[in-house]
Amino acid sequence: MQVVEEACRAFAAGQSTAERQAAEQILHQFKQSPHARMDSIHLLTHSTVPMAQFHAVSTICELSLADRVSVTDRKETIGFLLNLATNNTSSMPPFVASALLVTIAILIKRNWLQEPDRQGMLSHMIQLASSSSSPLVGIKLLLAFVTEMRGSSDKKTSAMSQPMAFHTACRTSLEQQGLGDIVALTVHLIAQKPPISILEHVYLLAVELIQWFEVTDSSTILIPVDSRWKSHIVQPALVQAILDTYTTHRRHQQLSHTIRQVLILLASISGSIFSTTDEQVAYITWIFQGALFIFHNPLSSNVEGEVVDMCQLTYRLVSNWGSLDAPALAEPLVSEVAKLSILLLHSALQDDSYGDNLWQMEGLDVLMDAWSILTAKTSAISTGLQTASAQVVHLYLQVRLRLVCQSDDNSVDEDEDIEENVAKTLEEQLALVSALARLNAPQNLALCQSLLEDTIQARQRHPTKSLDDESYRHVLDKLHFLVLFTGIVLADDHQGETPSIPSAFEPSMTLVEQLHRLVLNLLADEIQAVDANPHGVSPYVSEQLLCTTTRLHVTYFDRLRSVDMIELYCRSARVYLSKWYAQPHIIQNVVDLFLTLPKTHDAVAICIESSTFQSLVYSILSLSGDLNFVPSQSRGLVCEAFVRIVVVSNPSILTQFVTTWHERLKTLLEHAKDVHAQHEVEILLELFAGLARSTESRSFPSLEPLTLPWFPMLVAVLREFHDVALIVPLVLKCACDFVEANLAYLALNKALELYNHCDRLISTFCASNPTTQNRTLSEEEQFEDIHMLLMLLSHLVAKDVIDFAEETANSAGIVADVVFSGLNQVIPLMTHELLRYPKLSVQYFTLVSYLVDVYPEKVVCLNPTLLQQLLESLVVGMQHTHVEIVRYSFQSVGELAAFQLRQKTPCSGFAMFIPIILHMLVFETSTSVVVDGAAIALYSLFLLERAQLFAIAQAFCAKMDPSLQDTMMHALNQLTQSILDIPDTSLAHARKNRANFKTHLYAFVAHVRGYIQIK
């Protein structure tokens, strides 16, 4: 005991890694001792070292969960721990007492499915919680028990060595018999209002009990509760008792917070617990009216906690109301949501805190969700919502304009992913605010116009107009935000299939057109400033102006039909392409704007007639245009946008450009070593990729003669420029873009011709990039090239892209031959190092899984060396951290083994999977995904390798501790017999047999892990 106590002290106080590791080794040896259970009991009852007591509790828990421990032995352990908890927890440190109660709860759950003991254990816990001597211990134990029984997870499944089905069965059993008694006791204790030390845990128990009914995979925040619990929960006396307790203990921060959580959860209850809509409305009203005193009088010492929780409560109440037809409650809800919103916004305006971390914004985020529900049910709401709309939107814009000035976005380069996520979150919130703003369109549109005009004037009057001046940057921040908000208010559905003007704007179209004109005039002023002094203007405002212009065009152009708008778009494109060609976000926004033009037919007609647009097309598509300095990738993107416009009305314009590209590329093939030639090839490839991506069903007949002849040229380019790092991935990218966009529209003979071109392209790449030469490339370069190859193969094999069923039977075979020819060449390039890249791995294993499923006969006929490499890659996939990769890999192994089993032909290589999978199951902490996948694979592997199973099992067990070998061999024998004894292996019985084997495998894992953990 003394050694363990000293090790626990050393582990807790260890100053170095070596000291902690030495202590950990002693504790590990203690846990593996044959007398560990008795020694732990002695340590727990006699030691005064808290860490030693904690270690004893955890050891008892682990040992008692083992499958070899009988129900009777575990019951005795529970009795001992219960007695200890009842008499000694008050003298134990809190973390030891908590671990002790949790251990009791876990062990009770482990024995729960043994019916004779179930009711007795539950009655004992309830009696303990109801007693006058140890109520606190009883309540804490019930809390630990309900928490343990409420849910299941991979972590719990692994810790208890029981399948998910065990946890589900325990939960169902308690819910059917016993949970009602715990609920009744909890409601009784809430009404009785015991001392605060007990009361706190009673409310924690209430939280767990209500959360019991939450649907984890549901998108709704409402909690469906069935009618069995009506007599306990749907009672005004319960709500009143909770509110009375809150009033009494309002200044107790932790207890008051827990009570607010109970109120929030109660406000979320719905379902068959209510007999009628009126009953549910009455219940919501009890909570709503009872909580009004908290709404109106937040505690000065805890304003943040109370107000944020009241926002949550309001949102739950509004959500509950939103699921009903109860107009009578609408007006009070609108009033209170408005009051809370205004309170938060006024508080935020007075708060000196910095940035978006304002707690008021947290509460407002929640209230905006409530507003979205209220605005969606405007038919049930009076003019009170319109008044609230004007007040809340006005204050919200004030707060936001203050916040954007506190975050100096123009001066700091943030991580792009973080910026994108933050922007997305802001746009989502602004979408909710804009819906509220549209309920009072005249007043809020006038407000947007006024704020925009004032900010534009402030920019014009600013004394420095220098980006180095913080005050000027703040003006730009405000302008950026107001342009964003205006766009969302005016065009909230711009990405829909048929964007339309919000119906609320029809009476206010004059204001709408004025705002629209204001934004376009601002864009015109911006491009004039950029043209005059590109280095003195920030792209920040231009980016948002282009995005908002895109929104407005899709929504309003069919109504306005303005030639001036198209001319402005073209001038903007020329200025931004010529002055800011190195700004990728600006170029992408220009492209997005022009990609929307084909959605409005009149815009295309105006473009075709516009000399400005024609000049712009020539500048981009011509090899002698005045925008040749634009980076090749950006030029390809712009090419795609312009082609989509031109091909609608006058595709003949493209012929001269594409012919010139083709002839020029032929010439450049003779100058592969020339750097200038390489740069020109790069431009041509990007232009072709843009042309290929622009294909749609309506434009394909016009584009096919221009694009299809390019594919043989891609093979030639790859052959001549195979050692140019920038050209190789571009060729592969062109091939991917073309196949993805065009293959579905090609006739059979041309499609098969394309497949042959792809086969030659892949062969050319692999011949020029053998594995021996890959050492000269960085991993990133290899990743990019091989990822493109895998994408190309995936596009070729995808069934939804092309279907030859109506033509010849041989066509599908040709497709498979081409794809497997590519796979033959790609497999050697898939090194273990490259398989570490998640994106590449997902692409590879998705393709392999599909091919194994559709063409298993071709997979097993691969060259033996390649097949072995493929199988080894599946081993890597089974051990991957990505869930989908793990699933695909196990499925592929199972499918291949099943195919070999059906063919009854000699095979090799599959036996290696069995010990690898067994090692994962026995010695590693495998999730349910791994165990489920292992069941799929092992079922077929065991049948396929039945002649070698005994030898494989012996070899696997021989590597283990001698004391475990017999036990493991016996367990493996039982597992294998569950398959080998199957009398009928026909397809009709396969599903039942697989399910039966999966059950046996879970039992095997639970059994053997128990022994491994002990020894």
SULKAFEN-V457382 format. One record per run of one state. SS is the DSSP state (H for helix, E for strand, L for the rest). FROM is the first residue (numbers start at 1). TO is the last residue. If there is no record, write none. Layout:
ss->SS from->FROM to->TO
ss->SS from->FROM to->TO
//
This chain:
ss->L from->1 to->1
ss->H from->2 to->13
ss->L from->14 to->16
ss->H from->17 to->32
ss->L from->33 to->35
ss->H from->36 to->46
ss->L from->47 to->49
ss->H from->50 to->65
ss->L from->66 to->70
ss->H from->71 to->91
ss->L from->92 to->93
ss->H from->94 to->110
ss->L from->111 to->114
ss->H from->115 to->130
ss->L from->131 to->134
ss->H from->135 to->150
ss->L from->151 to->153
ss->H from->154 to->160
ss->L from->161 to->163
ss->H from->164 to->176
ss->L from->177 to->178
ss->H from->179 to->192
ss->L from->193 to->195
ss->H from->196 to->211
ss->L from->212 to->222
ss->E from->223 to->224
ss->L from->225 to->226
ss->H from->227 to->233
ss->L from->234 to->235
ss->H from->236 to->248
ss->L from->249 to->252
ss->H from->253 to->266
ss->L from->267 to->268
ss->E from->269 to->270
ss->L from->271 to->276
ss->H from->277 to->296
ss->L from->297 to->299
ss->H from->300 to->322
ss->L from->323 to->326
ss->H from->327 to->350
ss->L from->351 to->354
ss->H from->355 to->357
ss->L from->358 to->358
ss->H from->359 to->376
ss->L from->377 to->377
ss->H from->378 to->380
ss->L from->381 to->383
ss->H from->384 to->406
ss->L from->407 to->415
ss->H from->416 to->461
ss->L from->462 to->469
ss->H from->470 to->490
ss->L from->491 to->502
ss->H from->503 to->532
ss->L from->533 to->533
ss->H from->534 to->536
ss->L from->537 to->538
ss->H from->539 to->560
ss->L from->561 to->562
ss->H from->563 to->579
ss->L from->580 to->583
ss->H from->584 to->595
ss->L from->596 to->596
ss->H from->597 to->599
ss->L from->600 to->600
ss->H from->601 to->609
ss->L from->610 to->610
ss->H from->611 to->621
ss->L from->622 to->631
ss->H from->632 to->649
ss->L from->650 to->651
ss->H from->652 to->671
ss->L from->672 to->674
ss->H from->675 to->693
ss->L from->694 to->699
ss->H from->700 to->707
ss->L from->708 to->709
ss->H from->710 to->720
ss->L from->721 to->724
ss->H from->725 to->745
ss->L from->746 to->747
ss->H from->748 to->768
ss->L from->769 to->773
ss->H from->774 to->776
ss->L from->777 to->778
ss->H from->779 to->797
ss->L from->798 to->808
ss->H from->809 to->827
ss->L from->828 to->833
ss->H from->834 to->836
ss->L from->837 to->837
ss->H from->838 to->854
ss->L from->855 to->855
ss->H from->856 to->859
ss->L from->860 to->863
ss->H from->864 to->878
ss->L from->879 to->882
ss->H from->883 to->903
ss->L from->904 to->910
ss->H from->911 to->923
ss->L from->924 to->927
ss->H from->928 to->944
ss->L from->945 to->948
ss->H from->949 to->958
ss->L from->959 to->961
ss->H from->962 to->980
ss->L from->981 to->986
ss->H from->987 to->1014
ss->L from->1015 to->1015
//
